């Protein structure tokens, strides 16, 4: 796999959480996940799903790897029938689900795809693989072309069975193209409540307090301002003594 885009998005969204990549063969990946050697991984279907969950992502294009001076290199694409006269290498770690192999078989099967690539470079035969494996084992003296009727390789994101952890759920979201604001993600900052604007004095229908301090709340004119001009309270009363109420 070439997960560069997903790793970049991870580093942008979770810069404080390092994402470590482990390169393993397609055959080794399921057991690595079952043994907790990785939190999640890309696998090629079909696999034994015992203890694993798998989310299918896409079906990869299949190509044939040939030397650059091979006749196949002169065209854009070929069919399996065009490879009938070729020795088609079939490594033991092949991930394609063939009903019948194209071309002529080699005397021995290479142990790995990497070994098969070396044999192609030596002119021993050609190799049919998923496109990402052709890119992974790229060499300057080799090229590849699409094989139109070869079986495709189904790619899935797998992780130990059960409820995924928050970080695995976040990685699933990145791989499946969820945006940073998606409600499916878990490692997100909850939205903050909106702050209400406090109405200013002009919006309350009341006058500012500084201009009403001298008004009597019942509409009278005797407040703090009136008391300033009166000595001893009401007219006719003695200073310092309250005025008596008349008897009925």
N, C-alpha and C positions, 0 to 999 in steps of 0.2 A: 504494500500500500504506500501511497504518497500523501500523507495527511497534513502537508504543510499549511494549507489554508485554515484547517480546523485548529491547528496548534496556534497559529497567529491570532485567531479570534479568541481562543482561550486566554492567551497572554494579555490581550486587551481588556477582557472582562474580569479576569481574576489574576491581576499581576502579582498578588502575594502568595499564590498557590502554584508551585512549580509542577509542570507536567513532564514526566519522564517517559521517553519512548523506548520500547524494547523491540528489536527486530528479530522475529522468529519465523520459521517456515509455517506454511499453512497447516501442515500435519501436527506441529507442536502446539499451536495456539489453543485448542480446546483444553488440553491437559494443563497448560499453564494457568488458564482461568479457573479451572476446577481446584487447582492447588493454591489459589490465592497469590500466584506469582504476578498477577496484574489485576487491576480493578475492572478493566474493560479491554476489548480487543476486536480487531477486524478478522472475520473468518470468511472462508469460501464455502458456500452451501453445496451439497448437503453435508452435515456433520452429525455426529452422535450428540443429541441435545440433553443427555442425562446430566442433570444438575446445572444446566445452562439455559438462559433466555437468549433469544436472538431476534433482532429487528432487521428484516431485509431492507437494504438501501437501494441497490440498483444492480443491473446486469451489465457486466463489463464486455467491451468489444474484444474479440479474439483475433490474433494476428499470427503471421508466420514470420519467423526470424530467418534471414538469409544473408549471405555475404553481399557486399555492395555491388559486386560485379556479376551477380546472379541474374538470370533472365527475368525472374519474378520482380526484381527491383525496377524494371522498366515500366511496370504497370501500377495503377492505383490500388487495385484489389484483385483477389483471385478467389476461386472456389476450391473445395476439397478435390474436385475432379482434376483441376489443374496440377495437383500435387501427386497424381497417380504414379508417375515415374520416379518420384523423389524418395530417398530414404528419409522417413519422418521419424525423428528421435522421440522416444516415449519415456521420459524420466520416471523414476519410482514415486516422486512427489508430485506427479501431474495432478492438477486440480480440475481438469475438464471431464465432464461426464460423457464419454464417448460411447456410442452404440457400436460403431465400427471405425477403426483407425484408418485415416487416409494414407495413401502412399505405400511404400514397402517398409517393413520393419527392419531395424538394425539387428545385428547379431546379438548384442547385449543391450539391456536397458541401462542408461546412465543412472547413477544413484540420486542425483539432484538436478534441478533446473540449471544451476550454475555450471555443473559438469557438462550438461547438454550444450550450453552456450559455447563452451570451449571447443566442443566437437564441431559445432557449426562453423566457428572461426577457422578450424582446421580443414574445412571442406568435406567433412564426413557425412553430413546430412543437413536437414532443415528442422526447425522446431516450431510447433504450434503452441502458443501460450496466451494467457490474458495480457492485454496491452500493458498494464502496469508492471508486469514482470519483465516484459521486453524493455521497458524504460529503466527498470531497476538494474538490469544487467547490460545496460547500453555500452557498446564498444564502437570506436571510430570506424572499424572495418566491417561493421554489420549494420543492417537496416531491417525494417519490418513493413509488412503490408497487411491490410485487413483481409480476413478470410470470411466471405459472406455467409456461408452455410455451416460454419463450425458451431458447436455448442457454445453458448455464452457461460461466463463464470458469474454466478450470483454472489454478491458481496453483502455481508450482514455485520451489524455491530452486536457483539455478544458480551455478556457479563454473567456472573453467578446468579442462579435462579433465586427469585424472591424480590422483595421490594428493594430497588436500587438506592444507594446512598445519595445524599444531596449532590455531591460532586459528580457522581456518575450520571445522575439525572441532568445536571448542567451540561455535561459533555454530550449526552444524547440530544439535548436541545440544540447544541451548536452544530452537530453533525446533520440534524434534520432541518436546519435552517431557521430555527426559531429566533426571533429578534430578542434584543436585550430586555424589552418591556413585555415579553410574552407572559401570560398568567400561568403557563405551564412550568416555568422555571421555579426553582426553590431558593437559589442563592441570590435573592434580589432584595433590595432595600424597600421596605413597605412605604407606600405613599404617605406623605405628611398631610395632616388636615390643613385646610385653608384657613388663614387668619382673617377674622372679620374686621372690616374697617370701622374704627370708632367715628361716629358722626361728630362733625365739628359744631361749634356754637350756633352757626347760622342754620344748621339743619335741625335743631331741636325745637324751634319756635319760641325760644326764650331769649331774653336779653342777657348779655354777659353779666356775671355776678357783680362785677365792680361797679356797674351803673345802677344796680337795684339795691345796694346795701342800705341806702337811706330811706327806702320805702317801707311803710307798714304793710305787713302781709294782708291786712283786711282793707287796704285802700286808704287808710288815714295818712295824714301828713306828719304825724308825730313820731319820728323815729330818732335815730341817732343824731340826725341833723337838727331836728327840732329841739332836742334836749340841750344842745349846745347854746342856744339863745335864751334859755329860761333859767332863771335863778330861783332855786327853791321849789321848783315844780309848778303847780297850777297857781293862777292869780288869786290873791287873797289868803292863801295858806301860809302858815309859818314855815320858815326854813327848817328842813329836817324832819317835820311831822306830817303824817298823812292827813288828808282832808276827810272830815267826817261825813258820812252819808246822812241826809236829812231823814228824820223820823216821820212815818206816815200817821 
